[in-house]
Amino acid sequence: MPIEILMPALSPTMEEGTLAKWLVKEGDAVSSGDVMCEIETDKATMEFEAVDEGIIGKILIADDTEGVKVNTPIAILLEDGETADDIGAVSSPKSEAASSAAPAAVEAVAAPVVAAAAPAKADGSRLFASPLARRIAGQKGLDLTQIKGSGPHGRIVKADVEGLTQTEAPKAAAAPATAAPATAAPAQAAMATGPSSDTVAKMYQGREYEEITLNGMRKTIAARLTEAKQTVPHFYLRRDIQLDALLAFRSQLNKQLEPRGVKLSVNDFIIKACALALQQVPDANAVWAGDKVFKLKPSDVAVAVAIEGGLFTPVLQDAEMKSLSALSAEMKDLAARARDRKLAPHEYQGGSFAISNLGMFGIDNFDAVINPPHGAILAVGAGTKKPVVGADGELAVATVMSVTLSVDHRVIDGALGAELLNAIKENLEAPMTMLA
């Protein structure tokens, strides 16, 4: 029976994508692991690999098609012995995906596949299996959660199940009678916030303007930040941090590191200071998980990177364990690949804490929006010369940087947030201690 190849969900937040380019054509033979096409998500352009072997019988979605919903059929794969005549009357989902007038038709095609495509393992993680492998397992009564996949990223493919019997693998659990109702898509909810584009257009009738269609990244940013401000109880803590000791120490280090081609930025010190502070105040190294709070052990720090049309927040994992030079090199690499939209999902997902630095743009201070499920985000302003009163009561001039910690009150209470921000301040004002 021909196999429908579905638009994959290449990240947990992906709801739709652009089928940028097919790398195969109708009639081509593909094997498991072969790259079939390039797909643009809201964050990156990624290659999509075949999980089954066969012949490309029909391509349903053309190159450069935007707004293709996840789980929409994009091509038909023929198995051994099958021909194009076996495809039958297959209606192209292109018009259905592009038209809001027929959402039920798309859901009717996709819903059964979703139920079968994403069973969970015992630890709650998603189980990946090809449609053919699922069908064979269903016919044999095999439990896919007990089978180790040999396909890309551990995906279970035909070869993993066709030779097994019920005596060699546990039986599958009975499927639930009804599927859980689908929740409203965050992006659609965000688009419904405020007046419609037609209403706004009438307000500016007769005025010259350029209409810009939202891309996937901008839609996702709108959805996530609208959700964050509406559902996350933010509160804000502010401190001024004196940078003179840090700037002098940075200058000394950069002179010593110059032969190695390493140049540390103030942002590298801020990342290290935040990573260590999360270890010094471990109760603040936490994320909101619906009905639970997950308290992380490593300091995985996300850093906002502005790119054309949006932003990324690549995550530096185990930042507390890495040297300043290692953090600097990793951050430069992540930022460069973020601007080229070449980051893999695992490189911009996760973390418990984020940093948004607008100091290089001359911004003195601002309030950043928390990126769920993070517990907090630090907004960093510019370091500027200001009069300060020293410990001896004498007036002096110092380089002062204003920072604001936005905190999710469900995860971190006021006193705990103040303790975290104080630890960040102490680390930055005594930078040599961060190397101890």
N, C-alpha and C positions, 0 to 999 in steps of 0.2 A: 504494500500500500504506500503511495507517495507520502513523503514526510513534509509537513509545513515547517519552514525555517522562520522563526519568529524574531521580531525586533527585540534584542536583549536589553535587560536593565544592567547597564555597565557601572552603575553606582547606586547606593541605597536611595538617593533623592531623585534619580532620573525617572521622569514620567513620559518624556518624549524626546526624540533626537532627530538629527538630520542624517539621512543616508547619503553621505558625501560622494562615495565612489565605489562602484563594483570592480573588483579585481579579477572576477571570473565572468564568463558569459554562458548563455544557454548552450547546453551540450558538453560543457567541460566536466571532466571527472574530478572529484575532490575526495580527499581522505581526511581522517580525523587529524586536526592540527593545522590544516591548510588555511591560510588567510583568504577569506572570501570577499570582504569589503571593508571600507573605512566608515566609521560612524562618529559623528560629532555629538558629544553630550553637552550639557550646560557648562562643563569645565574643560574638556579636552577632546582631541581627535584620537580615536582608538581603533585598533584593528580587531575585527571580529573573525574568529576561527571556526572552522567546521568541527562538529562533534561526531558526525556520522560520515560514512563513506557512501558515495553514490554519484549520480549524474545531475547536474543542474538542469531540471526540466523546464522551469519557467521562472523568470524574474518578475515579481509583482510590483516592486517599487523601483522607480528609475533613479539614476544619479541625481544628486542635488535636490532631493525631495525633503522639505522641512516638515516639522510637526508630526513625524511618524510616532504614534503611540507605542509604548512598550507592549509587547506580546501581540502586535499586529503582524500577520504573515507578510514576509517580504520576499520569499521565494519558495519554490517547490523542489524538493530533492527526490529523485527517482532511485529506487533500489535496484539490485541486480534483476535483470529480466523485465523490468518495467519500461514502458515507452511513454511518449507524450500523450498517447490515447488514454492512458490510465489516469491522467490528471483530472479529466472530466471538465465540467463547467465550473471553473474557479473564477469567481468575481474578484477583480483587483481591489484590494482594500485601500488603494491610494485615494480614491474619491471619498471613501468612508472616513479615512483618517483626517482628511482635510476639511470635511464638512461637519459642522456641528448639528446639522439637521438629522443625522442618522447615527447618534452615539450608541443606540441600542444594538445596531448591527455589528459594530466593532466589539462591543462587550460580549455579545453572544458568541462570537468567534473566539475571543481571548479567554473568557472566564474558565471554561473547562481546562484549558492548558495551564492557567495559573495555578489551579488547584492541584494539578499533577506535577507541575514543574518545580515547585518550591517546597517539598517536604522538609521537615527539620530533623537534624540529628539529635541524639540524646542530649548534647550540650547546648542545644538551642541554635546552633549555626545552620546556615542554609545548606541543603544537599543539592548538588548539581548532577543532572542526568539527562542524557539525550532523549528525545521523544521515542525513538525506537527502543532504547534500553528500558524505558518505563513501560512501554507496551509489552515487551517480552516478559519483563518482571511481573506485570499484572497477569499475563496469561499463565505463568508458572506459579503464581502465588508467592513470589520472593519478596523479602524485606530489603529494600534498597539501602536502608540506613546501616545494614550490616555488611554491605559490599564495598570494597575498596576500588575506586575508579582509577583507570589507567590513562584517561584522556587528559587534555590540558587542564591545569589547575585542579586535578583530582576528579574531573567529571567522569561519571559512569557512562560507558559507551557499550555498543552492541556486544563487543567481544568479551566484556566483563560478565555478562549475564547469560549469553546464549548457551554456554556449556554447563550451567549450573542446574541442579535439581533441588527440589524441596528438602531433600535429605542433606544437601550440602550448604544450604542457606536457610535462615529462619523465614517462616511465612510472613507475608505482609499483614499489617493490621488492617482491619476493615475501615473503609473510607467513611468519613462522616456523612450523614444523610444530607445535611444542608451546609452550604458554605457561609462563612461569616459575611455580613453585609459590607460592601466596599465603603470606605470613608471618602469624604470629599477631598479632592486633590488640593494640596496647599496652594499650588500655583493658580488654580482656578479661583480659590477663595480670595487670594491676593488681588487677582484681576477684578474681582467683583467689589473690592473696597473703593468707595468714592464714586463720583459720577462717571458715566460711560464716556468713551471717546467721542461718540456722536453728540452728547450733551456739551462736552467741553468745546468741540468744534463749532457749535452754534454760538458759544460765548465769544469766540474769536473770529467770527465771520467777517470778512472784509479786511482782516489783518494778514500780513504776509508771514508765513511760518513754514517750516520744513517738518513733515511728518516722518518720524523714525519708528520703524517696526521693532518691537522688542525681540531680542534674540533669546536663546534658551538660558544663557547665563544671567541676563538682566531679569528675566521672569523668576528665576530661582532666587536671586538676591531679594527681589521684591517680596516673594512669598515667605522666605525664611525670616527676614527682618521684620516684616509685618507681624508674623506669628510671634517672634521674640518680644516685640514691644507690647503685644496684646496679652501674652500669656506668661511672660517671665517677670516676676516682681523685682525690678531693678532698684538698687539704691547705690549711692555714689559716695566715695571717700576720696579726699584730695590731700596731697602733700606737696611741699616744695623740697627739692633735693639739690644740695650743693654739689657741683660737679668738678670743682677745681682740682681736688686730689685725683679724681678719675682721669681728667684730661692730662694731667702731668704724668701719671702712671702710663696711660695709653701712649703718649708721645715717646716715653722711654722704651716701652716694649716694641713699638713700631720701628725704632732705630735698630734695636737688636734683631728684629725679625726681617729687616729689609733684605739681607742676603738670601733669605728663603723665599722672597717675593710675597710675603704675608703682610697685609695692612689691616689692622683691627679697626672696626668702627665703634662708635658709642653704642650702636644698637647691639653689637655682639656682647658688650658688657651687660646691657639691659637684659638680654636673653639669659645669660648666665646667672645674673642676680635673681631673676624670677624663678629660674629652675631650682636654685639653691633654697630660695625662700619657701617653695612648695615642700621641700624636704624638712626645713626648719619648722614649718607649721603644717604638718601632714594632714590635719583634719580639713584644711582648705584645699587640698589636692583631690577634688571630688567633682563628680558630674551628676546631673539630675537624670534619673532613669524611670520616669513615670511614677511608679509606686515604690521606688527604691532610690537610694543614693549609692553610687559606686565610688568608693574611695580608692584612688590609684596609688600604686607604690612608686613607679618611675615618674619623673617629671617630663611629660610630653608637652612641649610648648609650641603653640601655633603662632605664626607671625603673618600679619596681613601684608600682601604684596599687591600693589595697584597694577593692573594691566589695562590694555585698551578695551573699553566696554564693560569693565567690572573689576573684580578682585579675586585673588586666591588667598587661602590661609594654609600654606604648607606647614607640616608639623615636624619639628625636630625632636625625635624620640630619644629618651634617656639623656636629656640635655644636661642634667646635673653631673653626669659622668664624663662629659667631653671637655676637652681643653678649649680655651678661647679661640685658638687658631683652627681647631677642628670645627667648632661651631661656625666660625667665619667662612670657611671653605664650603661647608654644607649649605649654609644659608645663601651664599652666592650661587651655588649650583641650582638649588631649588627655585630661587627667584628667577634665574635665567630661563629655566625650563617652564616655569609658570607663565612667563611672558610669551613663550612660544607655544603654550597650551600643550605641553608634552608631559605633564605630571600624570602618574598613575593614581587611581583613586586612593590607594592606601597611603599615599604621600600627602594628601590634603584632608584626610578624615581622621577623626579621633582627637586625642589631646584633652586636657582638662582646663586649660588656661590659654589665653591669647594675648598678643601684644599688637597694638595699632599705633604706629609712630608717624605723626605728621609734623614733627619738629623741623624736618628738612624743608618744609614749605613755609616756615615762619609762623606756624600756628602756636600761640602761647599755651592754650589749654582747650580741651573739648571733652565731651562725654561719648564714649563708644557704646555701641549696642552689642549685647552678649550674643555670641553665636552658639545656640543650643547644640549639644547638651552641656557645654562648658559651664563651669561655676562662676567664672569671672573673666574680665578682659581689662587690660591696662592701657589707657590712652596716654600717650607720651607727647608732650609739647616741646618747644624749642628751648635750648639753654641760652639764657640772656643775662647780661650783666645787670645786677641789681644791688642796691644798698642793703646790707644786712647788719644786724647787731651781733657781735661776737660774744663768746662765753664770758669775756672780761668786761662786757658792757660797751666796748668801743665800736664805733661805726666803721664798717669796711665795705668793700665792693667784692662781690662773689658772682660766679656763674651759676645761675639757679634754673633748674628745670622743673616745671609744674607737671605733675602726673595725676590722673584720675582713675581710680579703680571702680569699674562697674561690677556689681556683685549680684548674683541670684540669691535672694533672701531665703529661698527654699533649701538651698544647699549650705550657705555660709551666713551666719548671723553677724551682727554689727561688730561685736568685740573681736570675733575671729577674723573678720575682714580687716579690721584695724591692725591686728597682730601681723597678718600677712603683708600689708602695705608697709608697716614699720620694718619688717625684715628685709623687704626689697630696698627701702631707703638706706638701711644700715649697710647692706652689701655694696651699694653703689657709692656711698660716702667713704667706705673703707675698702677700696677695690682689691688691695693686696690680700685681704682675708679670703677672697674667693679662690685664691690659688693654694690655700693652706690645706 
